Amino acid sequence: MSGRVFRSRIDGWIGLVLLAAGAVIAGASVRLMLAPAGGLRWLAPLLFLGGGGLPLWILATTRYAIGQGRLLVLSGPLRWSIPFAEIHAVRPTRAAWSAPALSLDRLRIEHGAGRSCLVSPADRAGFLAALRAAGVPADALPPG
């Protein structure tokens, strides 16, 4: 995607949780692969790739791209496309619910009819400036 790309800020504890989850699931799947033939051994490769790889994929790829008339939010296999014209508020939050944000220092992007998405760009000031430059109304953005 053309335009500016912003990596997610990563809180240390969230990074550790994702790494630990990947390691525990990968370890369990290896144990399952080494088990005697039969049973659920066939599940081991799926568990290894899906359960072990998914947290690492999310950790490595969570980012936000601004360009082509939209904000594209990417996190592992998940994608959200938010047209700039639909953004009506961007507010700081520390909401802890699940989101494509690897830090609790987040921005809640309200768009469309009652929809929102949480992001945590490492360069918050640059991200907000890029949204402003892309045409998101100044009154929708937080001051500063």
C-alpha positions as CSV (number, residue, x, y, z in Angstrom):
1,M,0.0,0.0,0.0
2,S,1.3,3.4,-0.8
3,G,1.3,6.1,1.8
4,R,2.6,6.1,5.4
5,V,2.9,3.0,7.4
6,F,3.0,3.1,11.2
7,R,4.1,0.1,13.4
8,S,2.2,-0.6,16.5
9,R,3.7,0.4,19.8
10,I,4.3,-2.8,21.8
11,D,4.0,-2.9,25.6
12,G,6.6,-5.2,27.0
13,W,4.1,-7.3,28.9
14,I,1.8,-7.8,25.8
15,G,4.9,-8.8,23.8
16,L,5.8,-11.3,26.5
17,V,2.3,-12.7,26.6
18,L,2.2,-13.2,22.8
19,L,5.7,-14.8,22.8
20,A,4.9,-17.0,25.8
21,A,1.6,-18.1,24.2
22,G,3.3,-19.0,21.0
23,A,6.1,-20.9,22.8
24,V,3.7,-22.8,25.0
25,I,1.5,-23.9,22.1
26,A,4.5,-24.7,19.9
27,G,5.9,-26.8,22.8
28,A,2.6,-28.6,23.3
29,S,2.4,-29.4,19.6
30,V,5.9,-30.8,19.5
31,R,5.1,-33.0,22.5
32,L,2.0,-34.2,20.6
33,M,4.1,-34.9,17.5
34,L,6.5,-37.0,19.5
35,A,3.6,-39.0,21.1
36,P,3.0,-42.6,20.0
37,A,1.2,-43.0,16.7
38,G,-2.6,-42.6,16.7
39,G,-4.8,-40.4,18.9
40,L,-4.7,-36.7,18.2
41,R,-1.2,-36.7,16.7
42,W,-2.5,-35.5,13.4
43,L,-3.6,-32.3,15.1
44,A,0.0,-31.4,16.0
45,P,1.0,-29.6,12.8
46,L,-2.2,-27.6,12.8
47,L,-1.7,-26.6,16.4
48,F,1.9,-25.7,15.8
49,L,1.2,-23.5,12.8
50,G,-2.1,-22.0,14.0
51,G,-1.7,-21.7,17.7
52,G,2.1,-21.2,17.8
53,G,2.4,-19.1,14.7
54,L,-0.6,-16.8,15.1
55,P,0.7,-14.9,18.2
56,L,4.0,-14.4,16.5
57,W,2.4,-13.3,13.2
58,I,0.3,-10.7,15.1
59,L,3.3,-9.5,17.0
60,A,5.4,-9.1,13.8
61,T,2.8,-7.6,11.5
62,T,0.5,-5.2,13.4
63,R,0.6,-1.9,11.6
64,Y,-1.5,0.9,10.3
65,A,-1.3,2.3,6.7
66,I,-2.6,5.7,5.7
67,G,-3.2,6.3,2.0
68,Q,-5.5,5.8,-0.9
69,G,-8.4,7.5,0.9
70,R,-8.5,5.1,3.8
71,L,-6.8,3.8,7.0
72,L,-5.8,0.2,6.6
73,V,-5.3,-1.7,9.9
74,L,-3.3,-4.9,9.6
75,S,-2.8,-7.5,12.4
76,G,-1.8,-11.0,11.4
77,P,-4.5,-12.4,9.1
78,L,-6.9,-9.7,10.1
79,R,-7.6,-6.5,8.1
80,W,-9.8,-3.5,8.6
81,S,-10.3,-0.8,5.9
82,I,-11.7,2.5,7.2
83,P,-12.4,5.2,4.7
84,F,-11.3,8.6,5.9
85,A,-14.7,10.1,5.1
86,E,-16.2,7.8,7.7
87,I,-13.9,8.8,10.6
88,H,-15.8,11.1,12.9
89,A,-13.7,10.9,16.1
90,V,-10.3,9.8,17.2
91,R,-9.9,9.7,21.0
92,P,-7.1,8.5,23.3
93,T,-8.1,5.5,25.5
94,R,-6.5,2.8,27.6
95,A,-9.4,0.4,27.0
96,A,-8.1,-3.2,27.5
97,W,-10.4,-5.1,25.2
98,S,-9.1,-7.1,22.3
99,A,-7.9,-5.0,19.4
100,P,-5.3,-4.7,16.7
101,A,-3.2,-2.7,19.2
102,L,-0.2,-4.1,21.0
103,S,-0.1,-1.4,23.7
104,L,-2.7,0.0,26.1
105,D,-1.7,3.5,24.9
106,R,-4.4,3.5,22.3
107,L,-6.5,5.6,20.0
108,R,-10.2,4.8,19.5
109,I,-11.1,5.5,15.9
110,E,-14.9,6.0,15.7
111,H,-16.2,5.5,12.2
112,G,-19.4,4.7,10.3
113,A,-22.6,4.1,12.2
114,G,-21.5,3.2,15.7
115,R,-18.3,1.3,14.8
116,S,-14.8,1.8,16.2
117,C,-11.3,0.3,16.0
118,L,-8.5,0.6,18.6
119,V,-5.0,1.3,17.3
120,S,-1.7,2.0,19.1
121,P,0.8,3.6,16.7
122,A,4.3,3.8,18.0
123,D,4.6,7.3,16.5
124,R,1.3,8.7,17.7
125,A,2.1,12.3,16.7
126,G,3.1,11.3,13.2
127,F,0.0,9.1,12.9
128,L,-2.3,11.9,13.8
129,A,-0.5,14.4,11.5
130,A,-0.8,11.9,8.7
131,L,-4.5,11.5,9.3
132,R,-4.9,15.3,9.4
133,A,-2.9,15.6,6.1
134,A,-5.1,12.9,4.6
135,G,-8.2,14.9,5.2
136,V,-9.6,13.7,8.4
137,P,-11.3,16.7,9.9
138,A,-9.3,18.5,12.6
139,D,-12.3,18.6,14.9
140,A,-12.4,14.7,14.8
141,L,-8.8,14.5,16.0
142,P,-7.5,15.0,19.6
143,P,-5.7,18.3,20.2
144,G,-1.9,18.4,19.7
